[in-house]
Amino acid sequence: MIRELMELKKDEFLQKAEDMGKSAKASVSEGGSSLSDLNRLIEDIKLMKIPTTRN
């Protein structure tokens, strides 16, 4: 039964996997949402004042 379902839906599953792959690549490419979020985090960390200790 499962094997038959997989055979019937094979093209649909492959298309969805391809679409998800494209979305994942876009999110980490230049200007993508993941890369933008990471860059924003890095800038926020750079702006933080970190106390230093003197010996």
PDBQT receptor file of N, H, CA, C and O in Angstrom, charges set to zero:
ATOM      1  N   MET A   1       0.820  -1.196   0.000  1.00  0.00    +0.000 N 
ATOM      2  CA  MET A   1       0.000   0.000   0.000  1.00  0.00    +0.000 C 
ATOM      3  C   MET A   1       0.872   1.271   0.000  1.00  0.00    +0.000 C 
ATOM      4  O   MET A   1       0.653   2.176  -0.806  1.00  0.00    +0.000 OA
ATOM      5  N   ILE A   2       1.849   1.331   0.900  1.00  0.00    +0.000 N 
ATOM      6  H   ILE A   2       2.026   0.596   1.555  1.00  0.00    +0.000 HD
ATOM      7  CA  ILE A   2       2.735   2.492   0.951  1.00  0.00    +0.000 C 
ATOM      8  C   ILE A   2       3.542   2.598  -0.340  1.00  0.00    +0.000 C 
ATOM      9  O   ILE A   2       3.706   3.684  -0.896  1.00  0.00    +0.000 OA
ATOM     10  N   ARG A   3       4.031   1.481  -0.798  1.00  0.00    +0.000 N 
ATOM     11  H   ARG A   3       3.898   0.598  -0.347  1.00  0.00    +0.000 HD
ATOM     12  CA  ARG A   3       4.822   1.470  -2.028  1.00  0.00    +0.000 C 
ATOM     13  C   ARG A   3       3.993   1.989  -3.205  1.00  0.00    +0.000 C 
ATOM     14  O   ARG A   3       4.495   2.742  -4.040  1.00  0.00    +0.000 OA
ATOM     15  N   GLU A   4       2.727   1.583  -3.266  1.00  0.00    +0.000 N 
ATOM     16  H   GLU A   4       2.319   0.972  -2.587  1.00  0.00    +0.000 HD
ATOM     17  CA  GLU A   4       1.844   2.044  -4.344  1.00  0.00    +0.000 C 
ATOM     18  C   GLU A   4       1.628   3.550  -4.253  1.00  0.00    +0.000 C 
ATOM     19  O   GLU A   4       1.646   4.251  -5.265  1.00  0.00    +0.000 OA
ATOM     20  N   LEU A   5       1.425   4.038  -3.040  1.00  0.00    +0.000 N 
ATOM     21  H   LEU A   5       1.410   3.468  -2.218  1.00  0.00    +0.000 HD
ATOM     22  CA  LEU A   5       1.242   5.473  -2.842  1.00  0.00    +0.000 C 
ATOM     23  C   LEU A   5       2.490   6.235  -3.288  1.00  0.00    +0.000 C 
ATOM     24  O   LEU A   5       2.392   7.262  -3.960  1.00  0.00    +0.000 OA
ATOM     25  N   MET A   6       3.648   5.728  -2.914  1.00  0.00    +0.000 N 
ATOM     26  H   MET A   6       3.727   4.893  -2.369  1.00  0.00    +0.000 HD
ATOM     27  CA  MET A   6       4.898   6.373  -3.302  1.00  0.00    +0.000 C 
ATOM     28  C   MET A   6       5.052   6.402  -4.819  1.00  0.00    +0.000 C 
ATOM     29  O   MET A   6       5.522   7.391  -5.382  1.00  0.00    +0.000 OA
ATOM     30  N   GLU A   7       4.661   5.330  -5.469  1.00  0.00    +0.000 N 
ATOM     31  H   GLU A   7       4.280   4.527  -5.012  1.00  0.00    +0.000 HD
ATOM     32  CA  GLU A   7       4.730   5.279  -6.934  1.00  0.00    +0.000 C 
ATOM     33  C   GLU A   7       3.777   6.298  -7.558  1.00  0.00    +0.000 C 
ATOM     34  O   GLU A   7       4.137   6.995  -8.507  1.00  0.00    +0.000 OA
ATOM     35  N   LEU A   8       2.560   6.379  -7.018  1.00  0.00    +0.000 N 
ATOM     36  H   LEU A   8       2.268   5.814  -6.247  1.00  0.00    +0.000 HD
ATOM     37  CA  LEU A   8       1.557   7.294  -7.570  1.00  0.00    +0.000 C 
ATOM     38  C   LEU A   8       1.937   8.758  -7.352  1.00  0.00    +0.000 C 
ATOM     39  O   LEU A   8       1.685   9.604  -8.210  1.00  0.00    +0.000 OA
ATOM     40  N   LYS A   9       2.538   9.050  -6.212  1.00  0.00    +0.000 N 
ATOM     41  H   LYS A   9       2.743   8.363  -5.515  1.00  0.00    +0.000 HD
ATOM     42  CA  LYS A   9       2.846  10.435  -5.843  1.00  0.00    +0.000 C 
ATOM     43  C   LYS A   9       4.297  10.824  -6.123  1.00  0.00    +0.000 C 
ATOM     44  O   LYS A   9       4.729  11.912  -5.741  1.00  0.00    +0.000 OA
ATOM     45  N   LYS A  10       5.040   9.960  -6.777  1.00  0.00    +0.000 N 
ATOM     46  H   LYS A  10       4.689   9.077  -7.087  1.00  0.00    +0.000 HD
ATOM     47  CA  LYS A  10       6.466  10.168  -7.000  1.00  0.00    +0.000 C 
ATOM     48  C   LYS A  10       6.774  11.538  -7.601  1.00  0.00    +0.000 C 
ATOM     49  O   LYS A  10       7.619  12.266  -7.079  1.00  0.00    +0.000 OA
ATOM     50  N   ASP A  11       6.105  11.891  -8.680  1.00  0.00    +0.000 N 
ATOM     51  H   ASP A  11       5.418  11.300  -9.103  1.00  0.00    +0.000 HD
ATOM     52  CA  ASP A  11       6.368  13.169  -9.348  1.00  0.00    +0.000 C 
ATOM     53  C   ASP A  11       6.055  14.348  -8.437  1.00  0.00    +0.000 C 
ATOM     54  O   ASP A  11       6.789  15.336  -8.406  1.00  0.00    +0.000 OA
ATOM     55  N   GLU A  12       4.958  14.234  -7.696  1.00  0.00    +0.000 N 
ATOM     56  H   GLU A  12       4.362  13.431  -7.721  1.00  0.00    +0.000 HD
ATOM     57  CA  GLU A  12       4.580  15.304  -6.770  1.00  0.00    +0.000 C 
ATOM     58  C   GLU A  12       5.639  15.459  -5.678  1.00  0.00    +0.000 C 
ATOM     59  O   GLU A  12       6.028  16.579  -5.347  1.00  0.00    +0.000 OA
ATOM     60  N   PHE A  13       6.105  14.343  -5.118  1.00  0.00    +0.000 N 
ATOM     61  H   PHE A  13       5.789  13.433  -5.386  1.00  0.00    +0.000 HD
ATOM     62  CA  PHE A  13       7.131  14.390  -4.077  1.00  0.00    +0.000 C 
ATOM     63  C   PHE A  13       8.423  14.992  -4.612  1.00  0.00    +0.000 C 
ATOM     64  O   PHE A  13       9.053  15.809  -3.940  1.00  0.00    +0.000 OA
ATOM     65  N   LEU A  14       8.817  14.598  -5.804  1.00  0.00    +0.000 N 
ATOM     66  H   LEU A  14       8.305  13.935  -6.350  1.00  0.00    +0.000 HD
ATOM     67  CA  LEU A  14      10.039  15.132  -6.400  1.00  0.00    +0.000 C 
ATOM     68  C   LEU A  14       9.930  16.631  -6.654  1.00  0.00    +0.000 C 
ATOM     69  O   LEU A  14      10.886  17.373  -6.426  1.00  0.00    +0.000 OA
ATOM     70  N   GLN A  15       8.771  17.076  -7.123  1.00  0.00    +0.000 N 
ATOM     71  H   GLN A  15       7.994  16.473  -7.307  1.00  0.00    +0.000 HD
ATOM     72  CA  GLN A  15       8.578  18.504  -7.379  1.00  0.00    +0.000 C 
ATOM     73  C   GLN A  15       8.634  19.306  -6.081  1.00  0.00    +0.000 C 
ATOM     74  O   GLN A  15       9.252  20.370  -6.029  1.00  0.00    +0.000 OA
ATOM     75  N   LYS A  16       7.989  18.797  -5.040  1.00  0.00    +0.000 N 
ATOM     76  H   LYS A  16       7.487  17.933  -5.082  1.00  0.00    +0.000 HD
ATOM     77  CA  LYS A  16       8.017  19.496  -3.749  1.00  0.00    +0.000 C 
ATOM     78  C   LYS A  16       9.436  19.555  -3.189  1.00  0.00    +0.000 C 
ATOM     79  O   LYS A  16       9.844  20.578  -2.639  1.00  0.00    +0.000 OA
ATOM     80  N   ALA A  17      10.184  18.470  -3.326  1.00  0.00    +0.000 N 
ATOM     81  H   ALA A  17       9.852  17.639  -3.773  1.00  0.00    +0.000 HD
ATOM     82  CA  ALA A  17      11.569  18.455  -2.857  1.00  0.00    +0.000 C 
ATOM     83  C   ALA A  17      12.406  19.474  -3.630  1.00  0.00    +0.000 C 
ATOM     84  O   ALA A  17      13.232  20.174  -3.045  1.00  0.00    +0.000 OA
ATOM     85  N   GLU A  18      12.195  19.555  -4.922  1.00  0.00    +0.000 N 
ATOM     86  H   GLU A  18      11.523  18.986  -5.397  1.00  0.00    +0.000 HD
ATOM     87  CA  GLU A  18      12.921  20.531  -5.739  1.00  0.00    +0.000 C 
ATOM     88  C   GLU A  18      12.556  21.956  -5.330  1.00  0.00    +0.000 C 
ATOM     89  O   GLU A  18      13.431  22.814  -5.222  1.00  0.00    +0.000 OA
ATOM     90  N   ASP A  19      11.276  22.208  -5.104  1.00  0.00    +0.000 N 
ATOM     91  H   ASP A  19      10.565  21.510  -5.192  1.00  0.00    +0.000 HD
ATOM     92  CA  ASP A  19      10.829  23.534  -4.675  1.00  0.00    +0.000 C 
ATOM     93  C   ASP A  19      11.438  23.918  -3.328  1.00  0.00    +0.000 C 
ATOM     94  O   ASP A  19      11.877  25.053  -3.141  1.00  0.00    +0.000 OA
ATOM     95  N   MET A  20      11.464  22.968  -2.390  1.00  0.00    +0.000 N 
ATOM     96  H   MET A  20      11.107  22.047  -2.542  1.00  0.00    +0.000 HD
ATOM     97  CA  MET A  20      12.053  23.247  -1.078  1.00  0.00    +0.000 C 
ATOM     98  C   MET A  20      13.546  23.513  -1.204  1.00  0.00    +0.000 C 
ATOM     99  O   MET A  20      14.086  24.370  -0.505  1.00  0.00    +0.000 OA
ATOM    100  N   GLY A  21      14.207  22.794  -2.081  1.00  0.00    +0.000 N 
ATOM    101  H   GLY A  21      13.768  22.098  -2.649  1.00  0.00    +0.000 HD
ATOM    102  CA  GLY A  21      15.628  23.021  -2.309  1.00  0.00    +0.000 C 
ATOM    103  C   GLY A  21      15.898  24.414  -2.847  1.00  0.00    +0.000 C 
ATOM    104  O   GLY A  21      16.839  25.082  -2.420  1.00  0.00    +0.000 OA
ATOM    105  N   LYS A  22      15.072  24.848  -3.783  1.00  0.00    +0.000 N 
ATOM    106  H   LYS A  22      14.307  24.305  -4.130  1.00  0.00    +0.000 HD
ATOM    107  CA  LYS A  22      15.225  26.199  -4.339  1.00  0.00    +0.000 C 
ATOM    108  C   LYS A  22      14.991  27.256  -3.263  1.00  0.00    +0.000 C 
ATOM    109  O   LYS A  22      15.715  28.250  -3.199  1.00  0.00    +0.000 OA
ATOM    110  N   SER A  23      13.987  27.044  -2.421  1.00  0.00    +0.000 N 
ATOM    111  H   SER A  23      13.400  26.237  -2.473  1.00  0.00    +0.000 HD
ATOM    112  CA  SER A  23      13.702  27.990  -1.338  1.00  0.00    +0.000 C 
ATOM    113  C   SER A  23      14.861  28.055  -0.349  1.00  0.00    +0.000 C 
ATOM    114  O   SER A  23      15.238  29.134   0.107  1.00  0.00    +0.000 OA
ATOM    115  N   ALA A  24      15.419  26.902  -0.023  1.00  0.00    +0.000 N 
ATOM    116  H   ALA A  24      15.113  26.025  -0.393  1.00  0.00    +0.000 HD
ATOM    117  CA  ALA A  24      16.544  26.860   0.910  1.00  0.00    +0.000 C 
ATOM    118  C   ALA A  24      17.754  27.590   0.331  1.00  0.00    +0.000 C 
ATOM    119  O   ALA A  24      18.413  28.352   1.038  1.00  0.00    +0.000 OA
ATOM    120  N   LYS A  25      18.047  27.366  -0.938  1.00  0.00    +0.000 N 
ATOM    121  H   LYS A  25      17.511  26.747  -1.513  1.00  0.00    +0.000 HD
ATOM    122  CA  LYS A  25      19.175  28.044  -1.577  1.00  0.00    +0.000 C 
ATOM    123  C   LYS A  25      18.954  29.552  -1.614  1.00  0.00    +0.000 C 
ATOM    124  O   LYS A  25      19.885  30.325  -1.387  1.00  0.00    +0.000 OA
ATOM    125  N   ALA A  26      17.730  29.966  -1.896  1.00  0.00    +0.000 N 
ATOM    126  H   ALA A  26      16.974  29.338  -2.080  1.00  0.00    +0.000 HD
ATOM    127  CA  ALA A  26      17.431  31.398  -1.959  1.00  0.00    +0.000 C 
ATOM    128  C   ALA A  26      17.592  32.056  -0.594  1.00  0.00    +0.000 C 
ATOM    129  O   ALA A  26      18.042  33.198  -0.505  1.00  0.00    +0.000 OA
ATOM    130  N   SER A  27      17.231  31.351   0.460  1.00  0.00    +0.000 N 
ATOM    131  H   SER A  27      16.865  30.423   0.388  1.00  0.00    +0.000 HD
ATOM    132  CA  SER A  27      17.295  31.950   1.793  1.00  0.00    +0.000 C 
ATOM    133  C   SER A  27      18.726  32.168   2.265  1.00  0.00    +0.000 C 
ATOM    134  O   SER A  27      18.972  33.055   3.083  1.00  0.00    +0.000 OA
ATOM    135  N   VAL A  28      19.674  31.381   1.769  1.00  0.00    +0.000 N 
ATOM    136  H   VAL A  28      19.474  30.660   1.105  1.00  0.00    +0.000 HD
ATOM    137  CA  VAL A  28      21.064  31.560   2.188  1.00  0.00    +0.000 C 
ATOM    138  C   VAL A  28      21.908  32.278   1.142  1.00  0.00    +0.000 C 
ATOM    139  O   VAL A  28      23.101  32.492   1.356  1.00  0.00    +0.000 OA
ATOM    140  N   SER A  29      21.314  32.650   0.025  1.00  0.00    +0.000 N 
ATOM    141  H   SER A  29      20.345  32.476  -0.150  1.00  0.00    +0.000 HD
ATOM    142  CA  SER A  29      22.065  33.374  -0.999  1.00  0.00    +0.000 C 
ATOM    143  C   SER A  29      22.144  34.851  -0.622  1.00  0.00    +0.000 C 
ATOM    144  O   SER A  29      21.480  35.302   0.312  1.00  0.00    +0.000 OA
ATOM    145  N   GLU A  30      22.955  35.588  -1.350  1.00  0.00    +0.000 N 
ATOM    146  H   GLU A  30      23.494  35.222  -2.108  1.00  0.00    +0.000 HD
ATOM    147  CA  GLU A  30      23.118  37.020  -1.087  1.00  0.00    +0.000 C 
ATOM    148  C   GLU A  30      21.757  37.707  -1.113  1.00  0.00    +0.000 C 
ATOM    149  O   GLU A  30      21.027  37.622  -2.100  1.00  0.00    +0.000 OA
ATOM    150  N   GLY A  31      21.425  38.385  -0.023  1.00  0.00    +0.000 N 
ATOM    151  H   GLY A  31      22.018  38.454   0.779  1.00  0.00    +0.000 HD
ATOM    152  CA  GLY A  31      20.136  39.067   0.077  1.00  0.00    +0.000 C 
ATOM    153  C   GLY A  31      19.019  38.172   0.569  1.00  0.00    +0.000 C 
ATOM    154  O   GLY A  31      17.900  38.643   0.771  1.00  0.00    +0.000 OA
ATOM    155  N   GLY A  32      19.294  36.887   0.767  1.00  0.00    +0.000 N 
ATOM    156  H   GLY A  32      20.203  36.504   0.602  1.00  0.00    +0.000 HD
ATOM    157  CA  GLY A  32      18.279  35.959   1.265  1.00  0.00    +0.000 C 
ATOM    158  C   GLY A  32      17.981  36.205   2.733  1.00  0.00    +0.000 C 
ATOM    159  O   GLY A  32      18.771  36.841   3.430  1.00  0.00    +0.000 OA
ATOM    160  N   SER A  33      16.853  35.707   3.204  1.00  0.00    +0.000 N 
ATOM    161  H   SER A  33      16.211  35.189   2.638  1.00  0.00    +0.000 HD
ATOM    162  CA  SER A  33      16.411  35.984   4.564  1.00  0.00    +0.000 C 
ATOM    163  C   SER A  33      17.366  35.446   5.626  1.00  0.00    +0.000 C 
ATOM    164  O   SER A  33      17.631  36.143   6.605  1.00  0.00    +0.000 OA
ATOM    165  N   SER A  34      17.883  34.251   5.470  1.00  0.00    +0.000 N 
ATOM    166  H   SER A  34      17.667  33.684   4.674  1.00  0.00    +0.000 HD
ATOM    167  CA  SER A  34      18.792  33.683   6.469  1.00  0.00    +0.000 C 
ATOM    168  C   SER A  34      20.098  34.464   6.523  1.00  0.00    +0.000 C 
ATOM    169  O   SER A  34      20.605  34.752   7.607  1.00  0.00    +0.000 OA
ATOM    170  N   LEU A  35      20.636  34.804   5.375  1.00  0.00    +0.000 N 
ATOM    171  H   LEU A  35      20.223  34.570   4.494  1.00  0.00    +0.000 HD
ATOM    172  CA  LEU A  35      21.879  35.565   5.340  1.00  0.00    +0.000 C 
ATOM    173  C   LEU A  35      21.670  36.956   5.922  1.00  0.00    +0.000 C 
ATOM    174  O   LEU A  35      22.534  37.458   6.641  1.00  0.00    +0.000 OA
ATOM    175  N   SER A  36      20.552  37.578   5.628  1.00  0.00    +0.000 N 
ATOM    176  H   SER A  36      19.850  37.171   5.044  1.00  0.00    +0.000 HD
ATOM    177  CA  SER A  36      20.254  38.899   6.182  1.00  0.00    +0.000 C 
ATOM    178  C   SER A  36      20.146  38.835   7.699  1.00  0.00    +0.000 C 
ATOM    179  O   SER A  36      20.664  39.706   8.397  1.00  0.00    +0.000 OA
ATOM    180  N   ASP A  37      19.474  37.805   8.211  1.00  0.00    +0.000 N 
ATOM    181  H   ASP A  37      19.053  37.098   7.643  1.00  0.00    +0.000 HD
ATOM    182  CA  ASP A  37      19.342  37.647   9.659  1.00  0.00    +0.000 C 
ATOM    183  C   ASP A  37      20.701  37.436  10.311  1.00  0.00    +0.000 C 
ATOM    184  O   ASP A  37      20.974  38.004  11.368  1.00  0.00    +0.000 OA
ATOM    185  N   LEU A  38      21.550  36.632   9.700  1.00  0.00    +0.000 N 
ATOM    186  H   LEU A  38      21.329  36.170   8.841  1.00  0.00    +0.000 HD
ATOM    187  CA  LEU A  38      22.882  36.384  10.246  1.00  0.00    +0.000 C 
ATOM    188  C   LEU A  38      23.707  37.665  10.241  1.00  0.00    +0.000 C 
ATOM    189  O   LEU A  38      24.384  37.967  11.224  1.00  0.00    +0.000 OA
ATOM    190  N   ASN A  39      23.658  38.412   9.160  1.00  0.00    +0.000 N 
ATOM    191  H   ASN A  39      23.108  38.166   8.362  1.00  0.00    +0.000 HD
ATOM    192  CA  ASN A  39      24.396  39.676   9.091  1.00  0.00    +0.000 C 
ATOM    193  C   ASN A  39      23.897  40.664  10.135  1.00  0.00    +0.000 C 
ATOM    194  O   ASN A  39      24.694  41.380  10.743  1.00  0.00    +0.000 OA
ATOM    195  N   ARG A  40      22.597  40.709  10.347  1.00  0.00    +0.000 N 
ATOM    196  H   ARG A  40      21.950  40.128   9.853  1.00  0.00    +0.000 HD
ATOM    197  CA  ARG A  40      22.026  41.597  11.355  1.00  0.00    +0.000 C 
ATOM    198  C   ARG A  40      22.504  41.190  12.751  1.00  0.00    +0.000 C 
ATOM    199  O   ARG A  40      22.833  42.053  13.564  1.00  0.00    +0.000 OA
ATOM    200  N   LEU A  41      22.545  39.902  13.032  1.00  0.00    +0.000 N 
ATOM    201  H   LEU A  41      22.277  39.201  12.371  1.00  0.00    +0.000 HD
ATOM    202  CA  LEU A  41      23.031  39.413  14.321  1.00  0.00    +0.000 C 
ATOM    203  C   LEU A  41      24.489  39.795  14.531  1.00  0.00    +0.000 C 
ATOM    204  O   LEU A  41      24.867  40.235  15.617  1.00  0.00    +0.000 OA
ATOM    205  N   ILE A  42      25.304  39.630  13.506  1.00  0.00    +0.000 N 
ATOM    206  H   ILE A  42      24.997  39.273  12.624  1.00  0.00    +0.000 HD
ATOM    207  CA  ILE A  42      26.719  39.984  13.609  1.00  0.00    +0.000 C 
ATOM    208  C   ILE A  42      26.878  41.469  13.899  1.00  0.00    +0.000 C 
ATOM    209  O   ILE A  42      27.686  41.850  14.746  1.00  0.00    +0.000 OA
ATOM    210  N   GLU A  43      26.125  42.306  13.214  1.00  0.00    +0.000 N 
ATOM    211  H   GLU A  43      25.468  41.997  12.526  1.00  0.00    +0.000 HD
ATOM    212  CA  GLU A  43      26.202  43.749  13.454  1.00  0.00    +0.000 C 
ATOM    213  C   GLU A  43      25.749  44.096  14.868  1.00  0.00    +0.000 C 
ATOM    214  O   GLU A  43      26.362  44.944  15.517  1.00  0.00    +0.000 OA
ATOM    215  N   ASP A  44      24.695  43.460  15.352  1.00  0.00    +0.000 N 
ATOM    216  H   ASP A  44      24.197  42.772  14.824  1.00  0.00    +0.000 HD
ATOM    217  CA  ASP A  44      24.223  43.702  16.721  1.00  0.00    +0.000 C 
ATOM    218  C   ASP A  44      25.294  43.322  17.738  1.00  0.00    +0.000 C 
ATOM    219  O   ASP A  44      25.504  44.042  18.715  1.00  0.00    +0.000 OA
ATOM    220  N   ILE A  45      25.962  42.213  17.519  1.00  0.00    +0.000 N 
ATOM    221  H   ILE A  45      25.791  41.628  16.726  1.00  0.00    +0.000 HD
ATOM    222  CA  ILE A  45      27.016  41.783  18.437  1.00  0.00    +0.000 C 
ATOM    223  C   ILE A  45      28.176  42.768  18.413  1.00  0.00    +0.000 C 
ATOM    224  O   ILE A  45      28.745  43.082  19.458  1.00  0.00    +0.000 OA
ATOM    225  N   LYS A  46      28.527  43.252  17.235  1.00  0.00    +0.000 N 
ATOM    226  H   LYS A  46      28.065  42.997  16.386  1.00  0.00    +0.000 HD
ATOM    227  CA  LYS A  46      29.615  44.227  17.123  1.00  0.00    +0.000 C 
ATOM    228  C   LYS A  46      29.294  45.510  17.880  1.00  0.00    +0.000 C 
ATOM    229  O   LYS A  46      30.198  46.152  18.415  1.00  0.00    +0.000 OA
ATOM    230  N   LEU A  47      28.027  45.890  17.933  1.00  0.00    +0.000 N 
ATOM    231  H   LEU A  47      27.292  45.368  17.499  1.00  0.00    +0.000 HD
ATOM    232  CA  LEU A  47      27.626  47.128  18.587  1.00  0.00    +0.000 C 
ATOM    233  C   LEU A  47      27.526  47.000  20.106  1.00  0.00    +0.000 C 
ATOM    234  O   LEU A  47      27.455  48.008  20.810  1.00  0.00    +0.000 OA
ATOM    235  N   MET A  48      27.520  45.793  20.603  1.00  0.00    +0.000 N 
ATOM    236  H   MET A  48      27.577  44.974  20.032  1.00  0.00    +0.000 HD
ATOM    237  CA  MET A  48      27.410  45.581  22.044  1.00  0.00    +0.000 C 
ATOM    238  C   MET A  48      28.693  46.038  22.721  1.00  0.00    +0.000 C 
ATOM    239  O   MET A  48      29.794  45.845  22.205  1.00  0.00    +0.000 OA
ATOM    240  N   LYS A  49      28.524  46.648  23.890  1.00  0.00    +0.000 N 
ATOM    241  H   LYS A  49      27.630  46.804  24.309  1.00  0.00    +0.000 HD
ATOM    242  CA  LYS A  49      29.693  47.043  24.665  1.00  0.00    +0.000 C 
ATOM    243  C   LYS A  49      30.051  45.884  25.578  1.00  0.00    +0.000 C 
ATOM    244  O   LYS A  49      29.256  45.465  26.419  1.00  0.00    +0.000 OA
ATOM    245  N   ILE A  50      31.233  45.386  25.399  1.00  0.00    +0.000 N 
ATOM    246  H   ILE A  50      31.878  45.726  24.716  1.00  0.00    +0.000 HD
ATOM    247  CA  ILE A  50      31.691  44.264  26.208  1.00  0.00    +0.000 C 
ATOM    248  C   ILE A  50      32.671  44.807  27.243  1.00  0.00    +0.000 C 
ATOM    249  O   ILE A  50      33.706  45.375  26.895  1.00  0.00    +0.000 OA
ATOM    250  N   PRO A  51      32.329  44.626  28.528  1.00  0.00    +0.000 N 
ATOM    251  CA  PRO A  51      33.235  45.136  29.564  1.00  0.00    +0.000 C 
ATOM    252  C   PRO A  51      34.567  44.389  29.535  1.00  0.00    +0.000 C 
ATOM    253  O   PRO A  51      34.616  43.171  29.363  1.00  0.00    +0.000 OA
ATOM    254  N   THR A  52      35.623  45.140  29.704  1.00  0.00    +0.000 N 
ATOM    255  H   THR A  52      35.583  46.130  29.843  1.00  0.00    +0.000 HD
ATOM    256  CA  THR A  52      36.945  44.527  29.740  1.00  0.00    +0.000 C 
ATOM    257  C   THR A  52      37.512  44.680  31.139  1.00  0.00    +0.000 C 
ATOM    258  O   THR A  52      37.189  45.631  31.850  1.00  0.00    +0.000 OA
ATOM    259  N   THR A  53      38.339  43.762  31.519  1.00  0.00    +0.000 N 
ATOM    260  H   THR A  53      38.602  42.990  30.941  1.00  0.00    +0.000 HD
ATOM    261  CA  THR A  53      38.988  43.852  32.832  1.00  0.00    +0.000 C 
ATOM    262  C   THR A  53      40.443  44.209  32.621  1.00  0.00    +0.000 C 
ATOM    263  O   THR A  53      41.091  43.746  31.683  1.00  0.00    +0.000 OA
ATOM    264  N   ARG A  54      40.935  45.036  33.510  1.00  0.00    +0.000 N 
ATOM    265  H   ARG A  54      40.408  45.412  34.272  1.00  0.00    +0.000 HD
ATOM    266  CA  ARG A  54      42.342  45.434  33.435  1.00  0.00    +0.000 C 
ATOM    267  C   ARG A  54      43.091  44.751  34.562  1.00  0.00    +0.000 C 
ATOM    268  O   ARG A  54      42.593  44.640  35.682  1.00  0.00    +0.000 OA
ATOM    269  N   ASN A  55      44.270  44.305  34.256  1.00  0.00    +0.000 N 
ATOM    270  H   ASN A  55      44.675  44.395  33.346  1.00  0.00    +0.000 HD
ATOM    271  CA  ASN A  55      45.103  43.659  35.280  1.00  0.00    +0.000 C 
ATOM    272  C   ASN A  55      46.053  44.646  35.879  1.00  0.00    +0.000 C 
ATOM    273  O   ASN A  55      46.838  44.292  36.759  1.00  0.00    +0.000 OA
TER     274      ASN A  55
